[in-house]
């Protein structure tokens, strides 16, 4: 059974690429075709924001650095993910106030 393609992003270039699933060709490091930086595997349920939407890419950067990815689950998509910087700030405030891990607070 062959695996489908999944999404990888380059944060400095604000670019998204569909490539073979990491399980197909091992866990080799993938490089951005534009800048040569390492691509980040974000999952098959990822929808890239427009390149000019700087706020959405900042939100995506926070999510990825917190370990949040966009993998499909058995019941549908990846679940809730914040889309605006204001939503991220509110969730980070809640995480600091409650002591909840940042990754969990962002997807709650």
TORSEKE-137807 format. One record per residue (C-alpha): x, y, z; residue number from 1. Coordinates in steps of 0.25 Angstrom, whole numbers. Layout:
<atoms>
{c1=X | c2=Y | c3=Z | tormi=NUM}
...
</atoms>
This chain:
<atoms>
{c1=0 | c2=0 | c3=0 | tormi=1}
{c1=6 | c2=13 | c3=-4 | tormi=2}
{c1=5 | c2=26 | c3=5 | tormi=3}
{c1=0 | c2=39 | c3=0 | tormi=4}
{c1=7 | c2=52 | c3=0 | tormi=5}
{c1=7 | c2=61 | c3=12 | tormi=6}
{c1=10 | c2=75 | c3=15 | tormi=7}
{c1=24 | c2=82 | c3=19 | tormi=8}
{c1=26 | c2=96 | c3=21 | tormi=9}
{c1=38 | c2=106 | c3=21 | tormi=10}
{c1=35 | c2=117 | c3=31 | tormi=11}
{c1=45 | c2=127 | c3=25 | tormi=12}
{c1=40 | c2=126 | c3=11 | tormi=13}
{c1=25 | c2=125 | c3=15 | tormi=14}
{c1=24 | c2=113 | c3=6 | tormi=15}
{c1=17 | c2=100 | c3=7 | tormi=16}
{c1=21 | c2=87 | c3=-1 | tormi=17}
{c1=14 | c2=74 | c3=-3 | tormi=18}
{c1=24 | c2=62 | c3=-3 | tormi=19}
{c1=24 | c2=47 | c3=0 | tormi=20}
{c1=20 | c2=43 | c3=14 | tormi=21}
{c1=33 | c2=42 | c3=23 | tormi=22}
{c1=30 | c2=27 | c3=25 | tormi=23}
{c1=32 | c2=24 | c3=10 | tormi=24}
{c1=46 | c2=29 | c3=8 | tormi=25}
{c1=51 | c2=28 | c3=23 | tormi=26}
{c1=52 | c2=40 | c3=32 | tormi=27}
{c1=62 | c2=48 | c3=23 | tormi=28}
{c1=63 | c2=63 | c3=25 | tormi=29}
{c1=56 | c2=71 | c3=14 | tormi=30}
{c1=61 | c2=84 | c3=9 | tormi=31}
{c1=54 | c2=96 | c3=4 | tormi=32}
{c1=56 | c2=97 | c3=-11 | tormi=33}
{c1=56 | c2=113 | c3=-10 | tormi=34}
{c1=65 | c2=115 | c3=2 | tormi=35}
{c1=71 | c2=102 | c3=6 | tormi=36}
{c1=66 | c2=102 | c3=20 | tormi=37}
{c1=60 | c2=90 | c3=26 | tormi=38}
{c1=45 | c2=87 | c3=24 | tormi=39}
{c1=36 | c2=84 | c3=35 | tormi=40}
{c1=26 | c2=73 | c3=34 | tormi=41}
{c1=12 | c2=79 | c3=37 | tormi=42}
{c1=3 | c2=67 | c3=33 | tormi=43}
{c1=-7 | c2=64 | c3=23 | tormi=44}
{c1=-19 | c2=72 | c3=28 | tormi=45}
{c1=-11 | c2=85 | c3=27 | tormi=46}
{c1=-16 | c2=97 | c3=18 | tormi=47}
{c1=-5 | c2=108 | c3=16 | tormi=48}
{c1=-9 | c2=122 | c3=18 | tormi=49}
{c1=-6 | c2=132 | c3=7 | tormi=50}
{c1=9 | c2=136 | c3=6 | tormi=51}
{c1=5 | c2=151 | c3=9 | tormi=52}
{c1=-3 | c2=148 | c3=21 | tormi=53}
{c1=8 | c2=151 | c3=31 | tormi=54}
{c1=-1 | c2=149 | c3=44 | tormi=55}
{c1=-5 | c2=135 | c3=39 | tormi=56}
{c1=9 | c2=131 | c3=37 | tormi=57}
{c1=13 | c2=136 | c3=51 | tormi=58}
{c1=2 | c2=128 | c3=57 | tormi=59}
{c1=7 | c2=116 | c3=49 | tormi=60}
{c1=21 | c2=118 | c3=54 | tormi=61}
{c1=16 | c2=119 | c3=69 | tormi=62}
{c1=8 | c2=106 | c3=67 | tormi=63}
{c1=19 | c2=98 | c3=60 | tormi=64}
{c1=30 | c2=102 | c3=71 | tormi=65}
{c1=20 | c2=98 | c3=81 | tormi=66}
{c1=19 | c2=84 | c3=75 | tormi=67}
{c1=5 | c2=85 | c3=69 | tormi=68}
{c1=3 | c2=78 | c3=56 | tormi=69}
{c1=-8 | c2=76 | c3=46 | tormi=70}
{c1=-10 | c2=61 | c3=45 | tormi=71}
{c1=-23 | c2=55 | c3=41 | tormi=72}
{c1=-30 | c2=47 | c3=52 | tormi=73}
{c1=-39 | c2=35 | c3=50 | tormi=74}
{c1=-51 | c2=44 | c3=52 | tormi=75}
{c1=-48 | c2=55 | c3=43 | tormi=76}
{c1=-38 | c2=67 | c3=43 | tormi=77}
{c1=-27 | c2=72 | c3=52 | tormi=78}
{c1=-37 | c2=79 | c3=62 | tormi=79}
{c1=-37 | c2=93 | c3=66 | tormi=80}
{c1=-25 | c2=102 | c3=63 | tormi=81}
{c1=-24 | c2=117 | c3=66 | tormi=82}
{c1=-24 | c2=125 | c3=53 | tormi=83}
{c1=-21 | c2=140 | c3=58 | tormi=84}
{c1=-10 | c2=146 | c3=67 | tormi=85}
{c1=-21 | c2=150 | c3=76 | tormi=86}
{c1=-26 | c2=136 | c3=78 | tormi=87}
{c1=-11 | c2=131 | c3=81 | tormi=88}
{c1=-9 | c2=142 | c3=91 | tormi=89}
{c1=-22 | c2=139 | c3=99 | tormi=90}
{c1=-18 | c2=124 | c3=99 | tormi=91}
{c1=-3 | c2=127 | c3=104 | tormi=92}
{c1=-9 | c2=136 | c3=115 | tormi=93}
{c1=-18 | c2=125 | c3=119 | tormi=94}
{c1=-6 | c2=115 | c3=119 | tormi=95}
{c1=2 | c2=124 | c3=128 | tormi=96}
{c1=-10 | c2=126 | c3=137 | tormi=97}
{c1=-13 | c2=112 | c3=139 | tormi=98}
{c1=0 | c2=105 | c3=137 | tormi=99}
{c1=-5 | c2=97 | c3=125 | tormi=100}
{c1=6 | c2=93 | c3=115 | tormi=101}
{c1=6 | c2=103 | c3=103 | tormi=102}
{c1=4 | c2=92 | c3=93 | tormi=103}
{c1=-9 | c2=87 | c3=100 | tormi=104}
{c1=-14 | c2=101 | c3=102 | tormi=105}
{c1=-13 | c2=105 | c3=88 | tormi=106}
{c1=-21 | c2=94 | c3=83 | tormi=107}
{c1=-32 | c2=95 | c3=94 | tormi=108}
</atoms>
